[in-house]
Amino acid sequence: MVQRKILLGWEMGGGLGHVIPLQRIGERLKALGHHVVYCVQNQATALKVGMDRGELRQAPHWTHRAQQPPLPPGYSGFTFGQILALFGVGERETTARMLREWTALLEAERPDVVVSDFAPGLNLAARGRYPLLVFGNGYTHPPDHLDAFPRLWPTDAKPYYDEAALLESLDALLSSEGRPRLERFPAIMAGDASAVRTFPLLDPYRAFRKAPTLAPILSHVPSPIMEPGEEILCSILPRFAESPEVLRALASLDLPGRLLASALGEGLIAPFEQTPWRIERTIVDFGPHLRSFRMVIGYGGLGLTSLALAAGLPQLILYTDSEKLLTGRALEHAGVARAFHYRRIETETLVKTAARLYVDPQIHARARELARAHAPLLASDPITSVADMVQGLLS
């Protein structure tokens, strides 16, 4: 077999939920005899999960160090277009710079196929020049056939950014550079092939999808847990430092638990010392050991959230943004979770909610039932499906 080069790019968003799936896809492609390079927005995170430094390239950033810009007065991210615009997508100078930087990377690497995860700039640079597979979860990969991005929740709020004007600006820039035009704003997420990895329950665009989604990419495919353990599995973010009362409330839970603390500084860990919590300072895959746990406390990241859903564990979600809000609300509506903004929950409410989720037999029964209903979706391997799509683009 002739070795071919696959470029896997990640541009927006944060956390392990992007690098781990890309790494697993890359490892499968290497096992098939291909060469891979990863163009990622956060190399430190990529190295932390074990990516080879020699395969890493720095992806361009829409903003300084990929940081979220301050939210302007009156802004609400109730469409994907508003979220893109906040980072400068459609602003002529910023978009032109991203096109130049991605084009330079692509010309230096000369990949045979590009796999793009939450990377609108890479999509624009690759379209019509390299075979392109657009990959992502439900939230980061809206359907590209729609005329406009739909609202993610009912609201009377007016859009801060004029998405029609953004499309016009993008179209003018692309035309001036001899690149394929965008006939509609959602087409910025279009490729020659598409792979969406999520449970339909957690897909905010499930009503608009034309094709079924792939199963989520999990570190371990669990069976529904009929007799849960005693521990709480807790994952929080560094930004929880903004909510010391929440940290104290979590630390005060007089219940056994594991705190996933690989991304946390010592200041965030301090409240959990001298408590029943066991602190895990390195990345630990608890997928094969979920039977030790009784519930999950997290921020709504799709990796841990999907793992808990598949295992049948109730969840307390302290969401941090609109994506995590949608995930939390979907699970709350299904009766297996409670969701609160991490800066808008009182200490007493948090403690009482966690205690109820820990012991309530009806919530545990619903979580097990939902896990059994989702088990058939996990029978097929999404990594194999994505690798097959890449192979198809090579032929």
N, C-alpha and C positions, 0 to 999 in steps of 0.2 A: 504494500500500500504506500502511495506517495504521501509524505507528511504534508499537511496543510496547516496554515496558521489561522487561529481563531482569536480575535480580539474581543474580550469581555469588558464592557465599560459600565461604570456606575458614577453618577453625576450629582444627584440630589438625594436628600433624606439622610438619616443617620442610623447608627447602631449596627448590630450584628446581622439584622434581618436582610441586609443586602449582600454583605461579603460572604456569609456562609453559603447561601444558595449558589452564588457565582463560583465559589471555590468548589463546591460539589459538582457543578456542571463542568467546570474546567478539568477536574480530576477524571471525570468520566470521558471527556474528549481526549485527554492524554492517554487514557487506557485504550482508546480506539486508534492511537497512533498519531494524533495531531499535536501540534505545538500551540501553546496558549500564552497570551499575555493579558494581564489584568490592568486596565486603566481605571484607577479608583480615586475617589475624592478624599479618602482618609487612609493613608498608607499605614499609619500606626495600628488602626483597627484590623487591617488586612494582615499585618505581621502577627498580631495577637492571636489570630485564628490559625496561623501556620502557613500562610501563603509564602511561596518562595520569593525572596527579595529580588532575585534575578528576573523574575517574571512580572514584577510590578512596575507600572508607570504612573505618573501623577496625572490625574484627569484635570482639565480646566475647571475653575470655580466661577459660578455666576456672581458670587459675592466674596468678600474677603474671607478666606479660610472656610468657605461654604457656610458661613454663619447666617442665621435668619435675620433679615433686616428688621428694624423697628417697625411695628405695625402702625401705619398712618391712621389718624383720627377718622372714624367712620368705616374702616376696613373690616371686611368679614370674608373669610375664605370659604364661602358657600358654593363656589364652583371650582373645578380644577383650573380653569383659566385664570381666576383671581389669584390662586396660589402660584401659578407660573409667573404671572405678571409681577407679583410681589418680589420675586427674585430677579426681575429684569428681562424675562422672556418677552420679546416683542419690542423692547426699547432698542433703537437702531444701533447705537454704539456698542452697548453691552452684547447684543446678539451677534453683531459683526465680529467682535473680538472672540466670542466663543467659537464661531464658525472658523475663524483663522486658526485658533489654537488646536481645535479638534482636527482640522484639515491637515495641519502640520504633523500631528501625531499619526494620523492615518497614512499619510504619505511616507512617513519614516518607517512604519511597521508593515505596510502593504498586506493587510490581512486578506484571507480568502473569504471570510465571513465575519460580520460584526454582530455581537450579541449585546443589546443595549438594555440596561436596567435603570429605570427612572432617569433617563438621560436625554431630554429633548434637544439639547445642543448637539449631541452625538447623532441623534436621529437626523437632524437637518443636514449635518456634514456628510453623513453616509448615504443618504437617499439618492438613488440613481447612480451611485458610484461604486458601492460595495453591497453585496447581498446582506440584508439586514433582518435580523430576528429581534423584535421588540418583546422584552420579557419583563414581568413584574407581578405584583400582587393586584388585587382588585382595585384598590384605591389609587395606586400609582400608574395603572394602565387602563384608563377609561376607554370605552369603545370608540374606535376611530371613525366609524361610519356616520356618526351623528353630525347634524349641521352645526350644533353648538354644544358646549358642555352643559349638562343639566344641573339643576340645583341639587346639592347633596342632602339638604333637609328643607322642609317648608319654612319660608321666611319672607317677610315683606321688605327686607333690607334691599337697598339699591346697590348695584355693583360699584365698587370704588374705581375699578379700571374699566374702560370701554373696550370690551373684547373684540368688537367689530373693528375698532381702530387698530388694535394690536395685530389682528389678522392682516389688515391692509399694510401695516408697517412691515410685517414679516414677508408678505408677498412682494412688496417693492424691493426689499433687500435681496431676497432670493432671485428675483428677476434680474436685478442689476449684476448679479454674479453668475448668471447663466445656469442657475440651479432650478430643479423642478418646483413649480409653484405649489402653494397650499390652497386648496379650494375651500377648506373649512378649517377652523381652528383645531378641532380634535384630531385632524389628520397629522398633527405634529407628533402624535404617538403611533403613527402607522409605519409598518415595515413590509418586507416581502413575506414575512411570516410573523405570527403572534402567539405568545404563550402566557397565559394568565394563571397564576398558581394561588388558589385560595379555596376555602370552603364557600359554596354559594351563600350560605347564611351570613358570611362576613364580607360579601362583595356588595359595596354600595351601588353598583351598576347592574346588579343581577337582572333587573327588569328590562335592561337594554341589550344584554348580550345576545349575539346571534349564534355563537358557538359555545359549547360547554367549557368550563374552566378545568384546568388540571388540578390534581390534589395539591395541597400545600406541601412544601418541601420541609420535612421534619427530620430532626436528628435521629429519631427513633419512631417507629410506627407502633403505638401502644394498643393493646387490647383494652376494652372498657374495664375499669377496675370495679369489681363487685364488692370487695371488702377493702376500703381504703385504710391507709395507715394513720398515724397520729400527727405527723409533722405538717407544718405550713411551708410552702416554697414561696419565697418572697424575692422579687426583682424590682429594684427602683433605679432611678436615674440620678446623676450628679445634680441636676436642677432641683431635686427635692430639698437641697440645702436652703431653698427659698421658703420652705415650709417646716421650720423646726418643730412646730407643734405636731405635725403629722409624723415626723420621725420619732418624737417622744411617745406618741400614741402607739405606733407600731412596736417600739421597744418595750412598751408597758404590757403588751399582750402576754399573759402568763400561760403561754402555750409553747410547745416545742416547735422549732422551725429552723430553716436554713436561709440565710441571707446571701444572695448572689452579689458579691461586692467587688468583682474584678475591675469595675469602672469607677468605683467610689474612692474618694480620698479618705484619709484617716478621720477627718472632722465629721464626715457623714457616718462613719462606722462607729465612732465613739459611743453614741447613745445605746448601741446594741451590745456593748461589752458588759460583762457581769450580768447578763440576762440569759434566759433559756435559749436564745438564738445561737446557732452555730454559724460562724462567719466564713464564707468561702471566698478567699482573696484571689483565686485563679479561676479561669474559665473551666467550668465543670459541666459535663453533659449528664443531666439527670434523667434523660429520656429512658434509659433501661431500668431506672430505679424508681419510677413513679409510684409504685405500690407502697412506698414508704410515706406517701403524702396523702393529706386529707383535703386540702384546698390550696389555691394559688392566690397570692397577692402580687399584682403587677401593674404596669402602666399602660397595658393594651397593645404592646408590640405583638405582631402577628405570629412570630415564632413560638413564644411561650404560650400565648393565648390559644393558638391552634392545637398545640400539644396537650394542654389542659382540657380543651374541648373533646379531643379524641380519646383522652383517658377517662373522661367522665368526672372531672373534678370541678366543684364550684369555684367561682373566681370573684375576687374583689379588685376592681380595676380603678386605679387612680390615674385618670387619663391626663395627658399633657397637651394635646392638640386636637384638631378636628378629625384627623384620621383615627386616633385612639378613641375619641368620643363616639364615632360611628360604630367602631368595633364593640365598645362597651355597651352601647344602647342596643345593638343587635342581640348580644348575649343576655342583657337584662330583659329584653322583650321575650326571649326564649325561656326565661324563668330560672337561669342557672348562674346569674351573676348580679352584682350591684356595681354601679359605675358612678364615680364622683370626680370632679376636677380636683387635682392634687392641691390646689391652693384655696379651694372653696368647701372643704369639709371640716366640720368641727371635730375636735378630739374625741368627745363622747360618742358622736355618731360613728366615727371610724371604729372605735373599740366595740361598740354594740353590734355593728354590722358584721365585723369580722367574727365575733363570737357566734352570731346567728348562723352565718354561712358554715361555720365549723361544725355545728351540731344539728342543724335543721334536717330531719330525715326526708322531708318532702323535696327540698332543694337538691339533696344528694340523689334522690330517686330520679328527678327530672334530668340531672346531669348524666346519670348512667344511661337513661333512655335516649338522650340526645347523642351520646357517644355511640350507642349501638346503631342508631339511625345513620350515623356518618361513617361507620366502619367500612361499608362497601366502597365508598369513595376513595379509600386509602389502599384498595387492592392493586391499583395500577401505580407504577413508579413514575413520578413526574420527571425525574432526571433522565430516564430512558426516553421519555417523550420529547424532551427538549433536545437531547443529543440526536434523536432521529430527525428532528426538524433541521438542525444544523447540517446533518449529513445530506438531507434533501436539497439544501441550498448550495452544497458543494457540487452536486451532480449537474 
